[in-house]
Amino acid sequence: MENKHGRGSALYLWLLGGVALLCLAVSVWFLLRGQARRPEPLYLLKDNAGHVALYAGDGTGPLAQYDEIYTRLLPESDVLALQQGVPIYNETELQKRLEDYGF
């Protein structure tokens, strides 16, 4: 009788280990998939001497400066994001962001 009980426990542990391994593999797959799909930005919007400026996606520039937009008048969360650089992936997003900032 002990042999059947031991065999059942071993099978249970093998199944539990297999499920854990499967969960780990799926987690790693989602992590890698999310990182691989992130495209490079076309532009960056940044704070430049108290104004919003447009930079190339690699950070070179500024390509343009929007003197009408004073960063000190924007909400703190926007100011912090502009200090880091706000990635812009297309022209439509650029226009929306500039409108959001008051341009």
Summary of the structure (lengths in Angstrom):
residues: 103
radius of gyration: 25.7
end to end distance: 80.6
largest distance: 84.8
contacts: 244
relative contact order: 0.13
helix: 55%
strand: 21%
